[in-house]
Amino acid sequence: MENRNANRIGRPVGVIGLGCWQLGGDWGQVEEGDGIALLHAAADAGVTFFDTADVYGDGRSEKLVGQFLRERADSDVFVATKMGRRVEQVPENYTRENFLAWNDRSRANLGVDTIDLVQLHCPPTPVYSTDEVFDSLDELVGAKRIAAYGVSVETVEEALLAIARPNVVSVQIILNAFRLKPLERVLPAAAEAGVGIIARVPLASGLLSGRYTAATTFGEDDHRTYNRHGEAFDQGETFSGVPFEVGLEAVERLRPLVPAGATLAQFALRWIVDQPGVTVVIPGARNAEQARGNVAAADLAPLTPEALAEVAAVYDELVRPHVHDRW
């Protein structure tokens, strides 16, 4: 696995990581034993970056990652979690007292004294301009409660505000073949500042796996059912904000670009890996086989200029009108 670093992170991580949202729910149920086996399989395949959050299953995802850490005490996995979504999303709730309480809970769930990376979890936009918020995060670093902090964002403008903060080490943003806007300003700005880019929702909630059809349905406890129009949280988190039928059409346009012996999901992950400035991409997985398949994307040859141009063309023709001006 190729390792990448960003100056502010100061530690290399494998370019293919693991998103752990599915361990908490919202994607259908993953049994505890299956979740632990998945984490071990990912680590065995070379994954060194796990991304979770305190609200994934109300702490279940963090606890499973913590169990993995206990079982693999010699592991060099970098653990990133998030905080901020346990309360009403108003700037007034992003306080020092809440940060301390949320951090205590996450450290207990993970079973660690110091968390490698804590990210604000898509906070309200005014938070990015509130000095007291970042002073409190600096205090957590000084107390060795966390080693570093970053921000998970919804929009390009939020990402640029975060990058301008001198002690923000990473920005997590939706980046995939259906979300090209971050390529314009965010990735260059992050590279110049030495800020890591964590690419999330890399398969557009599974659309870019190529497994779905117009007849595909999802369980009632799956955000691809209950948040398709932004009913529960930002619509951009579900299918990257692309209407399902449009996504299916775009997938069929991309399918001929997939190299022989690879899957569409691997092609989509390789596209992200090929973007200058990306530090790590964090696809989810529901089982060990999927985790190993994700890692294999790093072994593909870089995509050809022709393939990259066709991805951009499909985006411009089908996807851009639905997402580009929103996030």
WOZI-V591765 format. One record per residue. RES is the residue in three letters. SS is DSSP state (alpha for helix, beta for strand, coil for the rest). D_CENTER is the distance of its C-alpha to the mean C-alpha in Angstrom with 1 decimal. Layout:
BEGIN
res=RES ss=SS d_center=D_CENTER
res=RES ss=SS d_center=D_CENTER
END
This chain:
BEGIN
res=MET ss=coil d_center=18.4
res=GLU ss=coil d_center=18.2
res=ASN ss=beta d_center=17.2
res=ARG ss=beta d_center=16.0
res=ASN ss=coil d_center=16.5
res=ALA ss=coil d_center=16.5
res=ASN ss=coil d_center=19.6
res=ARG ss=coil d_center=18.3
res=ILE ss=coil d_center=16.1
res=GLY ss=coil d_center=19.3
res=ARG ss=coil d_center=18.1
res=PRO ss=coil d_center=17.1
res=VAL ss=beta d_center=14.2
res=GLY ss=beta d_center=14.0
res=VAL ss=coil d_center=12.3
res=ILE ss=beta d_center=10.8
res=GLY ss=coil d_center=8.9
res=LEU ss=beta d_center=8.3
res=GLY ss=beta d_center=6.0
res=CYS ss=coil d_center=8.9
res=TRP ss=alpha d_center=9.0
res=GLN ss=alpha d_center=11.8
res=LEU ss=alpha d_center=13.8
res=GLY ss=coil d_center=14.6
res=GLY ss=coil d_center=15.6
res=ASP ss=coil d_center=14.9
res=TRP ss=beta d_center=14.8
res=GLY ss=coil d_center=18.3
res=GLN ss=coil d_center=19.5
res=VAL ss=coil d_center=18.7
res=GLU ss=coil d_center=21.7
res=GLU ss=alpha d_center=21.5
res=GLY ss=alpha d_center=23.1
res=ASP ss=alpha d_center=20.9
res=GLY ss=alpha d_center=17.8
res=ILE ss=alpha d_center=19.4
res=ALA ss=alpha d_center=20.6
res=LEU ss=alpha d_center=17.2
res=LEU ss=alpha d_center=16.0
res=HIS ss=alpha d_center=19.2
res=ALA ss=alpha d_center=19.0
res=ALA ss=alpha d_center=15.7
res=ALA ss=alpha d_center=17.3
res=ASP ss=alpha d_center=20.5
res=ALA ss=coil d_center=18.9
res=GLY ss=coil d_center=17.8
res=VAL ss=coil d_center=14.2
res=THR ss=coil d_center=14.2
res=PHE ss=beta d_center=10.7
res=PHE ss=beta d_center=9.6
res=ASP ss=beta d_center=6.9
res=THR ss=coil d_center=8.7
res=ALA ss=coil d_center=10.5
res=ASP ss=coil d_center=14.2
res=VAL ss=coil d_center=14.3
res=TYR ss=alpha d_center=12.9
res=GLY ss=alpha d_center=16.4
res=ASP ss=alpha d_center=17.9
res=GLY ss=alpha d_center=17.2
res=ARG ss=alpha d_center=17.5
res=SER ss=alpha d_center=14.2
res=GLU ss=alpha d_center=15.0
res=LYS ss=alpha d_center=18.5
res=LEU ss=alpha d_center=17.8
res=VAL ss=alpha d_center=15.8
res=GLY ss=alpha d_center=18.8
res=GLN ss=alpha d_center=21.2
res=PHE ss=alpha d_center=19.6
res=LEU ss=alpha d_center=20.1
res=ARG ss=alpha d_center=23.7
res=GLU ss=alpha d_center=24.4
res=ARG ss=coil d_center=23.1
res=ALA ss=coil d_center=24.5
res=ASP ss=coil d_center=24.8
res=SER ss=coil d_center=21.1
res=ASP ss=coil d_center=19.4
res=VAL ss=coil d_center=15.9
res=PHE ss=beta d_center=13.9
res=VAL ss=beta d_center=12.5
res=ALA ss=beta d_center=10.1
res=THR ss=beta d_center=10.5
res=LYS ss=beta d_center=10.7
res=MET ss=beta d_center=14.0
res=GLY ss=coil d_center=15.8
res=ARG ss=coil d_center=15.5
res=ARG ss=coil d_center=18.5
res=VAL ss=coil d_center=20.9
res=GLU ss=coil d_center=22.1
res=GLN ss=coil d_center=20.0
res=VAL ss=coil d_center=22.7
res=PRO ss=alpha d_center=22.8
res=GLU ss=alpha d_center=25.6
res=ASN ss=alpha d_center=23.5
res=TYR ss=coil d_center=21.5
res=THR ss=coil d_center=24.3
res=ARG ss=alpha d_center=25.1
res=GLU ss=alpha d_center=26.4
res=ASN ss=alpha d_center=23.4
res=PHE ss=alpha d_center=21.2
res=LEU ss=alpha d_center=23.7
res=ALA ss=alpha d_center=23.7
res=TRP ss=alpha d_center=20.0
res=ASN ss=alpha d_center=19.8
res=ASP ss=alpha d_center=22.8
res=ARG ss=alpha d_center=21.3
res=SER ss=alpha d_center=18.0
res=ARG ss=alpha d_center=20.2
res=ALA ss=alpha d_center=22.5
res=ASN ss=alpha d_center=19.9
res=LEU ss=alpha d_center=18.6
res=GLY ss=coil d_center=22.1
res=VAL ss=coil d_center=21.7
res=ASP ss=coil d_center=23.6
res=THR ss=coil d_center=21.0
res=ILE ss=beta d_center=17.2
res=ASP ss=coil d_center=15.7
res=LEU ss=beta d_center=13.2
res=VAL ss=beta d_center=13.0
res=GLN ss=beta d_center=11.0
res=LEU ss=beta d_center=12.7
res=HIS ss=beta d_center=10.8
res=CYS ss=coil d_center=11.5
res=PRO ss=coil d_center=15.1
res=PRO ss=coil d_center=18.2
res=THR ss=alpha d_center=18.8
res=PRO ss=alpha d_center=22.0
res=VAL ss=alpha d_center=20.2
res=TYR ss=alpha d_center=19.2
res=SER ss=alpha d_center=22.9
res=THR ss=coil d_center=24.1
res=ASP ss=alpha d_center=25.3
res=GLU ss=alpha d_center=25.9
res=VAL ss=alpha d_center=22.2
res=PHE ss=alpha d_center=21.6
res=ASP ss=alpha d_center=24.9
res=SER ss=alpha d_center=23.8
res=LEU ss=alpha d_center=20.7
res=ASP ss=alpha d_center=23.0
res=GLU ss=alpha d_center=25.2
res=LEU ss=alpha d_center=22.7
res=VAL ss=alpha d_center=22.2
res=GLY ss=alpha d_center=26.0
res=ALA ss=coil d_center=26.6
res=LYS ss=coil d_center=24.3
res=ARG ss=coil d_center=22.3
res=ILE ss=beta d_center=19.2
res=ALA ss=coil d_center=19.2
res=ALA ss=coil d_center=17.0
res=TYR ss=beta d_center=14.9
res=GLY ss=beta d_center=12.3
res=VAL ss=beta d_center=11.1
res=SER ss=beta d_center=8.2
res=VAL ss=coil d_center=10.1
res=GLU ss=coil d_center=11.2
res=THR ss=coil d_center=13.8
res=VAL ss=alpha d_center=15.0
res=GLU ss=alpha d_center=17.7
res=GLU ss=alpha d_center=15.7
res=ALA ss=alpha d_center=13.8
res=LEU ss=alpha d_center=17.3
res=LEU ss=alpha d_center=18.6
res=ALA ss=alpha d_center=16.1
res=ILE ss=alpha d_center=16.8
res=ALA ss=coil d_center=20.5
res=ARG ss=coil d_center=20.3
res=PRO ss=coil d_center=21.8
res=ASN ss=coil d_center=20.1
res=VAL ss=beta d_center=16.5
res=VAL ss=beta d_center=15.0
res=SER ss=beta d_center=11.5
res=VAL ss=beta d_center=9.7
res=GLN ss=beta d_center=6.1
res=ILE ss=beta d_center=6.8
res=ILE ss=beta d_center=6.9
res=LEU ss=coil d_center=8.8
res=ASN ss=beta d_center=10.7
res=ALA ss=coil d_center=14.5
res=PHE ss=coil d_center=14.8
res=ARG ss=beta d_center=13.2
res=LEU ss=coil d_center=15.3
res=LYS ss=alpha d_center=16.2
res=PRO ss=alpha d_center=13.9
res=LEU ss=alpha d_center=16.1
res=GLU ss=coil d_center=19.1
res=ARG ss=coil d_center=18.7
res=VAL ss=alpha d_center=15.4
res=LEU ss=alpha d_center=15.0
res=PRO ss=alpha d_center=18.7
res=ALA ss=alpha d_center=18.8
res=ALA ss=alpha d_center=16.1
res=ALA ss=alpha d_center=18.0
res=GLU ss=alpha d_center=21.2
res=ALA ss=alpha d_center=20.2
res=GLY ss=coil d_center=18.6
res=VAL ss=coil d_center=15.3
res=GLY ss=beta d_center=12.2
res=ILE ss=beta d_center=9.6
res=ILE ss=beta d_center=6.0
res=ALA ss=beta d_center=5.2
res=ARG ss=beta d_center=2.7
res=VAL ss=coil d_center=5.7
res=PRO ss=coil d_center=7.5
res=LEU ss=coil d_center=10.4
res=ALA ss=coil d_center=10.9
res=SER ss=coil d_center=11.1
res=GLY ss=coil d_center=13.4
res=LEU ss=alpha d_center=15.6
res=LEU ss=alpha d_center=15.1
res=SER ss=alpha d_center=16.1
res=GLY ss=coil d_center=19.5
res=ARG ss=coil d_center=20.6
res=TYR ss=coil d_center=21.2
res=THR ss=coil d_center=24.5
res=ALA ss=coil d_center=26.0
res=ALA ss=coil d_center=27.3
res=THR ss=coil d_center=24.0
res=THR ss=coil d_center=23.6
res=PHE ss=coil d_center=21.2
res=GLY ss=coil d_center=22.2
res=GLU ss=coil d_center=22.9
res=ASP ss=coil d_center=20.3
res=ASP ss=beta d_center=17.5
res=HIS ss=alpha d_center=15.6
res=ARG ss=alpha d_center=16.5
res=THR ss=alpha d_center=20.0
res=TYR ss=alpha d_center=20.0
res=ASN ss=coil d_center=17.6
res=ARG ss=coil d_center=18.4
res=HIS ss=coil d_center=20.2
res=GLY ss=coil d_center=18.2
res=GLU ss=coil d_center=20.5
res=ALA ss=coil d_center=18.3
res=PHE ss=coil d_center=15.5
res=ASP ss=coil d_center=14.4
res=GLN ss=alpha d_center=15.3
res=GLY ss=alpha d_center=12.7
res=GLU ss=alpha d_center=10.1
res=THR ss=coil d_center=12.6
res=PHE ss=alpha d_center=13.4
res=SER ss=alpha d_center=11.9
res=GLY ss=alpha d_center=15.2
res=VAL ss=coil d_center=17.3
res=PRO ss=coil d_center=20.4
res=PHE ss=alpha d_center=20.3
res=GLU ss=alpha d_center=23.6
res=VAL ss=alpha d_center=22.6
res=GLY ss=alpha d_center=19.5
res=LEU ss=alpha d_center=21.9
res=GLU ss=alpha d_center=24.3
res=ALA ss=alpha d_center=21.9
res=VAL ss=alpha d_center=20.8
res=GLU ss=alpha d_center=24.6
res=ARG ss=alpha d_center=25.0
res=LEU ss=alpha d_center=22.3
res=ARG ss=alpha d_center=23.5
res=PRO ss=coil d_center=26.6
res=LEU ss=coil d_center=24.5
res=VAL ss=coil d_center=23.1
res=PRO ss=coil d_center=24.9
res=ALA ss=coil d_center=27.4
res=GLY ss=coil d_center=26.1
res=ALA ss=coil d_center=22.4
res=THR ss=coil d_center=20.5
res=LEU ss=alpha d_center=18.9
res=ALA ss=alpha d_center=15.4
res=GLN ss=alpha d_center=16.2
res=PHE ss=alpha d_center=17.5
res=ALA ss=alpha d_center=14.4
res=LEU ss=alpha d_center=12.3
res=ARG ss=alpha d_center=15.3
res=TRP ss=alpha d_center=15.3
res=ILE ss=alpha d_center=12.0
res=VAL ss=alpha d_center=13.4
res=ASP ss=coil d_center=16.6
res=GLN ss=coil d_center=15.5
res=PRO ss=coil d_center=17.0
res=GLY ss=coil d_center=15.0
res=VAL ss=coil d_center=11.7
res=THR ss=coil d_center=11.4
res=VAL ss=beta d_center=8.8
res=VAL ss=beta d_center=6.7
res=ILE ss=coil d_center=4.9
res=PRO ss=coil d_center=7.0
res=GLY ss=coil d_center=8.6
res=ALA ss=coil d_center=12.3
res=ARG ss=coil d_center=15.3
res=ASN ss=coil d_center=17.8
res=ALA ss=alpha d_center=18.7
res=GLU ss=alpha d_center=19.7
res=GLN ss=alpha d_center=16.4
res=ALA ss=alpha d_center=14.7
res=ARG ss=alpha d_center=17.6
res=GLY ss=alpha d_center=17.4
res=ASN ss=alpha d_center=13.8
res=VAL ss=alpha d_center=15.2
res=ALA ss=alpha d_center=18.2
res=ALA ss=alpha d_center=16.4
res=ALA ss=alpha d_center=16.7
res=ASP ss=alpha d_center=20.4
res=LEU ss=coil d_center=21.0
res=ALA ss=coil d_center=23.0
res=PRO ss=coil d_center=21.5
res=LEU ss=coil d_center=21.9
res=THR ss=coil d_center=25.2
res=PRO ss=alpha d_center=25.8
res=GLU ss=alpha d_center=27.1
res=ALA ss=alpha d_center=24.0
res=LEU ss=alpha d_center=21.9
res=ALA ss=alpha d_center=24.5
res=GLU ss=alpha d_center=24.5
res=VAL ss=alpha d_center=20.8
res=ALA ss=alpha d_center=21.5
res=ALA ss=alpha d_center=24.6
res=VAL ss=alpha d_center=23.1
res=TYR ss=alpha d_center=20.6
res=ASP ss=alpha d_center=23.6
res=GLU ss=alpha d_center=25.8
res=LEU ss=alpha d_center=23.8
res=VAL ss=alpha d_center=20.4
res=ARG ss=alpha d_center=21.1
res=PRO ss=alpha d_center=23.5
res=HIS ss=alpha d_center=21.0
res=VAL ss=alpha d_center=18.0
res=HIS ss=coil d_center=19.0
res=ASP ss=coil d_center=21.0
res=ARG ss=coil d_center=18.8
res=TRP ss=coil d_center=15.6
END
